Amino acid sequence: MTGNRSGVPVVADLGAIIDWLDRRGRLIRVRSEVDPAYQLAAIAAKFEGGPRAILFENVKGSRIPVFIGLYWSRELLADLFGRPEAELPQHVSECIRAWQQRPVAPVVVKTGPVLQVHESTVDLASLPVPVHAELDGGPYFDAAVVISKDPETGVRNASIQRFMVIGKDRLAINIDAGRHLETYLAKAHARGEPLPFTLNIGVGPGLHFAAATPAEAAPIETDELGIASEFHGRPLELVAGTVSRVEMVAHAMIALECEMRPGETHDEGPFAEVTGYYATVAPRPLVRVQKIHRRRQPVFHTILSGVEVYNSVGLLGEANVLALLQKQVPGVKDVYFSHGGCGFYHAVVQIAQTRAGWAKQAMMAAFAAFPPLKMVTVVDDDVDIRNPADVEWAMAMRLDPKHGIMVIDNVFGHGLNPTFPEYLGSKVGFDATRPFPRTPNFDRARVRETSLDGLDIVIRDVQ
């Protein structure tokens, strides 16, 4: 995508993205005053999944607008990247593969828009941090990108975690098990040192995708910020921290310099998570916010738990699973992480079988490629994997329950899913493919394709 007036690609700058969405008719502007506690999310939910994002221009108690909805439409994202919607997972996969083969490191520049204003005091109440769901424990940062560094090697990591505001300069963070940030924190604690990091609010989707890339695709010894460079078509720009050695995103809207100290915890939660359930309250690491930097006219970015997460995480999961399966399993055509599976827990794999047994091989490879998965359904290449009714047809008409269901017990999964207490539970795979070799009795009935061009057809409105 072409750059904005600063020469930075549009996808690297949320301000440029908002302007682009507006020009394309893909932006809803809410000009009435809205309360960031409950009302903002409730209004956004009425437009969830539509082809437009929302800018709340008048947020009670703040001069800073709030932006939401960038990830709830794959059609919108595909338009932003200049790709057909069907090719979006492949584009994500290609960017990650290119980074793996020839990584382009970020560059640290002298200054950037995020350094236009340095707040003299730290007061998180100055930011319009929303309260989303009725029983949430407080306001939450849920779309900001964490940048941290390995205390031993200095390698950077990017991740997205949830942060609950608990004071004017205090946050409580939930860190998913198995994330590199958890390893960094353990290393810092072993050394008796705090772990500094920056929290970058209002960044482009390239960096968001970099932060959401599964660890299986981005090993701990690699600087995954370079993935954003692939999406941008040029190195990601960072600026040096002012109170620590950890960098900030030069074109972020807002950046917080923070640290976690050994042993400091605070109750965090509940929070309405991607599962549709509330995450439980528990003691989790306490975060001290040391400095706030921002643009002169920033926009606060938040995500509505639901379709936004299904798409943003699902695209990364699909990309990683597709890349691995196409290396290991002949005939794999496509992968889709279903919305019914919350973009985390159910993968539908499309395969053109070349040999008996490859469908089950695809199941096992998918579970290995994306550990949060709970279910994998494998279907033939005549099934539309993005159509739930078509997938259900394959399960009803081709799944042999006696031989086609594979259950794996006592395996690592995603802790936010309540069927995986302490991250341990069972997984299931469904082989909904026709028997191999093919027989005519499993061929689908089809009508011949034709064109309506030139036909005299009268269609009346329904009364």
Secondary structure as UniProt FT lines:
FT   TURN            5..6
FT   HELIX           10..12
FT   HELIX           14..23
FT   TURN            24..25
FT   STRAND          27..30
FT   HELIX           39..45
FT   TURN            46..49
FT   STRAND          53..56
FT   TURN            60..61
FT   STRAND          66..68
FT   TURN            70..71
FT   HELIX           74..81
FT   HELIX           85..87
FT   HELIX           88..101
FT   STRAND          107..109
FT   HELIX           113..115
FT   STRAND          117..118
FT   HELIX           124..126
FT   TURN            134..135
FT   STRAND          140..141
FT   STRAND          145..149
FT   TURN            151..153
FT   STRAND          156..159
FT   STRAND          162..167
FT   TURN            168..169
FT   STRAND          170..174
FT   TURN            177..178
FT   HELIX           180..190
FT   TURN            191..192
FT   STRAND          195..201
FT   HELIX           205..212
FT   TURN            215..217
FT   TURN            220..221
FT   TURN            224..225
FT   HELIX           226..232
FT   STRAND          237..239
FT   STRAND          248..249
FT   TURN            250..251
FT   STRAND          254..268
FT   STRAND          271..272
FT   TURN            274..275
FT   STRAND          278..279
FT   STRAND          282..294
FT   STRAND          300..301
FT   TURN            305..306
FT   HELIX           307..328
FT   TURN            330..331
FT   STRAND          332..337
FT   TURN            339..344
FT   STRAND          346..351
FT   TURN            356..357
FT   HELIX           358..369
FT   TURN            371..372
FT   STRAND          375..380
FT   TURN            381..382
FT   TURN            385..386
FT   HELIX           388..398
FT   HELIX           401..404
FT   STRAND          405..412
FT   TURN            415..416
FT   TURN            418..419
FT   HELIX           421..423
FT   STRAND          424..432
FT   HELIX           440..442
FT   TURN            453..454
//
